[in-house]
Amino acid sequence: MKNPASNMTAVEICAGAGGQALGLDLAGFGHAAAVEIDTHACATLRLNRPQWRVFEEDLRGFSGSAFKGIDLFAGGVPCPPFSIAGKQLGPDDERDLFPEALRLIDETRPAAVLLENVRGLASDKFADYREGILRTLTSLGYESSWRLLNASDYGVPQLRPRFLLVALKSHFAPHFQWPRPVKKVTTVGEVLRDLMGARGWKGADAWADRANRIAPTVVGGSKKHGGPDLGPTRARAQWKELGVDGLGVANEAPGSDFPIDGVPKLTVQMVARVQGFPDTWTFAGKKTAAYRQVGNAFPPPVARAVGRAIRAAIQKAPASRSRVTVAGPKQMHFDESRRIAV
């Protein structure tokens, strides 16, 4: 799943286990830096993309000055300040990292910006906050817009609405178009049929037929949460309608002795597929740590679709546009006449 044709550069913050990073990689953006504070997530990034520079540190101490002139600045800043599942303290929440993202955009001055968050940020409560972000980006020379996208519109078998901000420098912005939804809806049953039957469960086909719908949004939880499961009571009820026991995550698929009409739990690999990860993407850590990484991820197919749209906008701009590519893992040096890494 690697993309050897990557010739545009990205710096990604709050990279997590690499959902957005993988999607952008497949869209043609090589990562000059991936910043993440969680140890397990950093191990996952290094395990799957050893060529990436992974910075395991608090974003507040990270400087973007070494990456000035990148093509894309991306990230998924923490959701709790805006999530309807929390207190929605917004800028009063110490976990709000939008100010840090804006600082780093100023330091790196990328051609484009992609930031994603939960649907709660789109509410009227945060209208002034969103406008403040747009004003800051305008002052830096960007044209910006917010858009709510559902993952199910891009080949992911769950709804998973995400609120995205895309900003481009003014000479790139006229060429950007939000990606169109795919025509075919992907369902849980078709995505997980083979995994459910991998250990000989005789009810796998019937289960897959029953699960021929998109799933509710996968919930990742936090370290304060006791263990992995598929969400609160309402979400678990929706999973049960699909024939899934959402109260926990299984170590393995149901075996040949599992009741043919039983209600199985999903494994971490199954949840990763529901998120749009390929089976080749490996998650570091034990089951709970791995599940949280999966559940909190931005679905790679959505990131790939938006990344391709951003890449197309940059490519359609005049040849004199400013952009750079990664020279190597240690140092970047730029030829100012071409702005290409040498």
C-alpha positions in Angstrom: 0.0 0.0 0.0 3.0 2.3 -0.2 3.0 5.1 -2.7 6.4 5.3 -4.4 5.1 8.2 -6.5 4.8 10.5 -3.5 6.5 13.8 -4.5 4.7 16.3 -2.3 5.5 16.9 1.3 3.3 17.0 4.4 3.7 17.7 8.1 1.0 16.1 10.2 0.2 16.9 13.8 -1.7 14.7 16.2 -1.1 11.9 13.7 -2.4 9.1 16.0 -2.1 5.7 14.4 -1.9 7.1 10.9 -5.4 7.0 9.5 -5.1 10.4 7.9 -1.4 9.9 7.3 -1.9 6.7 5.3 -4.7 8.3 3.2 -2.5 11.3 2.4 0.4 9.0 1.6 -1.8 7.1 -0.9 -2.8 10.5 -2.3 0.9 11.3 -3.0 2.1 13.2 0.0 5.3 12.0 1.6 5.5 12.9 5.3 8.4 15.2 6.2 7.2 15.0 9.9 4.5 13.2 11.9 3.9 14.6 15.4 2.2 12.5 18.0 2.4 12.3 21.8 1.0 8.8 22.4 3.8 6.1 22.6 1.7 3.3 21.1 0.6 5.4 18.2 4.2 6.5 17.5 5.3 2.9 17.5 2.5 2.1 15.0 3.7 4.9 12.7 7.3 3.7 12.9 6.3 0.1 12.4 4.4 0.8 9.2 6.4 3.7 7.7 10.0 3.5 9.1 11.1 6.2 6.6 8.9 8.8 8.2 10.3 11.2 10.8 8.1 10.6 13.8 8.3 13.2 16.6 7.0 11.7 19.9 6.4 14.9 21.8 3.8 17.4 23.0 2.7 19.6 20.1 3.2 22.7 22.2 6.9 22.2 22.1 7.2 21.4 18.4 8.6 24.0 16.0 7.7 24.0 12.4 10.5 26.4 11.3 12.5 23.5 9.8 9.7 22.6 7.4 8.9 26.0 5.9 7.5 25.7 2.3 5.9 22.2 2.6 3.0 21.4 0.4 0.5 20.3 3.1 0.0 20.9 6.8 -2.5 18.4 8.1 -3.8 17.0 11.4 -6.7 16.0 13.5 -6.5 18.2 16.6 -8.1 16.7 19.8 -11.9 16.3 19.6 -13.0 16.4 23.3 -13.2 20.3 23.4 -15.9 20.1 20.7 -17.5 16.7 21.1 -21.2 16.5 22.1 -20.1 13.5 24.3 -18.1 16.0 26.4 -18.6 19.4 28.0 -17.9 21.3 24.8 -15.6 23.8 26.4 -14.0 24.7 23.1 -11.2 27.3 23.6 -11.6 27.0 27.4 -10.5 23.3 27.2 -6.8 22.8 27.8 -6.8 20.2 25.1 -7.8 22.7 22.4 -4.8 22.7 20.0 -6.2 24.8 17.2 -4.0 27.7 18.4 -1.0 25.5 18.1 -2.1 24.4 14.6 -2.4 28.0 13.6 1.1 28.8 15.0 2.6 25.9 13.0 0.8 27.0 9.8 2.4 30.4 10.3 5.8 28.8 10.8 5.6 26.3 7.9 3.5 28.4 5.4 2.3 25.4 3.4 0.6 25.5 0.1 -2.5 23.9 1.7 -4.0 23.0 5.1 -6.2 20.1 6.1 -7.6 19.8 9.6 -10.3 17.5 10.8 -12.5 17.3 13.9 -15.8 16.1 15.1 -19.2 17.2 13.9 -19.7 19.1 17.2 -17.4 21.8 15.9 -19.9 22.6 13.2 -22.6 23.6 15.8 -23.8 27.2 16.2 -22.1 27.2 19.6 -18.7 27.4 17.9 -19.6 29.7 15.0 -17.5 32.6 16.3 -14.6 30.2 17.1 -14.7 28.9 13.5 -14.8 32.4 12.1 -11.8 33.3 14.2 -9.8 30.5 12.7 -10.8 31.6 9.2 -9.8 35.2 9.9 -6.4 34.1 11.1 -5.9 32.0 8.0 -7.0 34.9 5.8 -4.4 37.1 7.4 -1.8 34.5 6.5 -2.9 34.5 2.8 -5.2 31.5 2.7 -8.7 31.0 1.3 -10.5 28.5 3.6 -13.8 26.6 3.9 -15.4 24.1 6.3 -17.2 21.0 5.1 -19.0 18.1 6.9 -18.1 14.8 5.2 -19.5 11.4 6.0 -17.0 8.5 5.7 -19.7 6.3 4.2 -19.7 8.5 1.1 -16.1 7.5 0.4 -16.2 3.7 0.6 -16.1 3.3 4.4 -18.8 1.0 5.9 -19.8 3.5 8.7 -21.3 6.9 8.8 -18.6 8.6 10.8 -19.2 12.3 10.0 -16.1 14.5 10.3 -15.9 18.3 10.0 -13.0 19.3 7.8 -11.2 22.5 7.2 -9.3 23.0 3.9 -7.3 26.1 3.3 -5.1 26.9 0.3 -2.9 29.8 -0.7 -4.9 32.2 -2.8 -3.3 31.1 -6.1 -4.2 27.5 -5.5 -7.7 28.0 -4.0 -9.6 28.5 -7.3 -8.5 25.0 -8.4 -9.8 23.1 -5.4 -13.0 21.1 -5.5 -14.3 19.0 -2.6 -14.2 15.3 -3.6 -17.5 13.8 -4.8 -19.0 10.8 -3.0 -18.4 7.4 -4.5 -21.5 5.8 -6.1 -21.2 2.4 -4.4 -22.1 2.1 -0.7 -19.8 -0.3 1.2 -21.5 -2.3 4.0 -20.2 -4.0 7.1 -21.3 -7.4 5.9 -19.3 -7.4 2.7 -16.2 -6.0 4.3 -16.1 -8.5 7.2 -17.6 -11.6 5.7 -14.2 -13.4 5.1 -12.9 -12.4 8.6 -16.0 -13.7 10.3 -15.7 -17.0 8.6 -11.9 -17.3 8.9 -12.0 -19.8 11.8 -14.9 -21.9 10.4 -17.9 -20.3 11.9 -20.9 -21.7 10.0 -23.0 -18.7 10.6 -20.7 -16.2 8.8 -22.6 -15.9 5.5 -25.9 -15.5 7.2 -24.4 -12.9 9.5 -22.9 -11.0 6.6 -26.3 -10.9 4.9 -27.8 -9.5 8.1 -25.0 -6.9 8.4 -25.6 -5.6 4.9 -25.7 -2.0 6.1 -23.3 0.8 7.1 -22.4 0.8 10.8 -22.7 3.5 13.5 -19.6 5.5 14.1 -16.8 3.6 15.8 -15.9 5.1 19.1 -12.3 5.0 20.3 -12.7 6.1 23.8 -9.9 7.5 26.0 -7.4 6.3 28.6 -10.0 7.2 31.3 -12.3 4.5 29.8 -12.0 1.1 31.3 -11.6 -1.0 28.2 -12.4 -1.4 24.5 -16.0 -1.5 23.3 -18.0 -0.1 20.4 -19.5 2.8 22.1 -22.2 4.0 24.5 -25.6 2.2 25.0 -27.3 3.7 21.9 -24.3 2.8 19.6 -24.2 -0.8 21.0 -27.9 -1.1 20.3 -27.3 -0.2 16.7 -24.4 -2.7 16.4 -26.7 -5.4 17.8 -29.1 -4.7 14.9 -26.2 -5.6 12.7 -25.6 -8.8 14.6 -22.6 -7.5 16.6 -22.1 -7.7 20.3 -20.6 -4.2 21.0 -19.8 -4.8 24.6 -16.2 -5.5 24.2 -13.7 -6.6 21.5 -12.8 -10.2 20.7 -9.3 -11.7 20.6 -10.2 -13.7 17.5 -13.0 -14.4 15.1 -15.8 -16.9 16.1 -14.7 -20.5 15.7 -16.5 -23.6 14.3 -18.1 -24.2 17.7 -19.7 -20.8 17.9 -23.5 -21.0 17.7 -24.7 -20.6 14.1 -27.2 -17.9 15.2 -24.8 -16.3 17.8 -23.9 -12.7 18.1 -20.2 -12.3 17.7 -17.9 -9.5 18.8 -15.5 -7.8 16.4 -11.8 -8.1 16.6 -9.4 -5.2 16.4 -8.6 -6.2 12.8 -12.3 -6.1 11.9 -12.8 -2.7 13.5 -9.8 -1.5 11.5 -11.5 -2.6 8.3 -14.6 -0.8 9.3 -12.4 2.3 9.6 -11.0 1.7 6.2 -7.5 0.5 7.1 -5.9 -2.2 5.0 -5.0 -5.5 6.7 -1.3 -4.7 6.1 -1.4 -1.8 8.5 -0.2 -3.1 11.9 -1.1 -1.6 15.2 1.4 -1.6 18.1 0.5 -2.4 21.7 -2.0 -4.8 23.3 -5.7 -5.1 22.4 -6.9 -2.1 24.4 -4.2 0.2 23.1 -4.6 -1.0 19.6 -8.3 -0.6 19.6 -8.1 2.9 20.9 -5.8 3.8 18.1 -8.2 2.3 15.5 -11.3 3.8 17.0 -9.9 7.3 17.2 -8.5 7.3 13.6 -9.6 9.4 10.6 -10.6 6.8 7.9 -7.8 6.6 5.3 -10.2 6.5 2.3 -11.6 9.9 3.3 -8.2 11.4 3.8 -7.1 9.9 0.4 -10.1 11.5 -1.4 -9.5 14.9 0.2 -5.7 14.6 -0.3 -6.1 13.9 -4.0 -8.4 16.9 -4.3 -5.8 19.1 -2.6 -3.0 17.7 -4.7 -4.9 18.3 -7.9 -5.5 21.9 -6.9 -1.8 22.4 -6.3 -0.9 20.7 -9.6 -3.3 22.8 -11.6 -1.8 26.1 -10.4 0.9 27.8 -12.7 4.3 26.1 -12.9 5.9 29.0 -11.0 4.1 27.9 -7.8 6.1 27.3 -4.7 6.4 23.7 -3.4 9.1 21.4 -2.0 9.8 17.7 -1.7 11.6 15.8 1.0 15.3 15.5 0.5 16.0 13.0 3.2 15.3 12.0 6.8 18.0 14.2 8.3 17.9 17.5 6.6 16.0 19.5 4.0 17.8 22.1 1.8 16.0 24.1 -0.8 17.0 25.5 -4.1 15.2 28.9 -3.9 14.9 29.3 -7.7 12.9 26.1 -8.0 11.8 25.5 -4.4 12.6 21.8 -4.9 14.5 19.8 -2.3 18.0 19.0 -3.4 
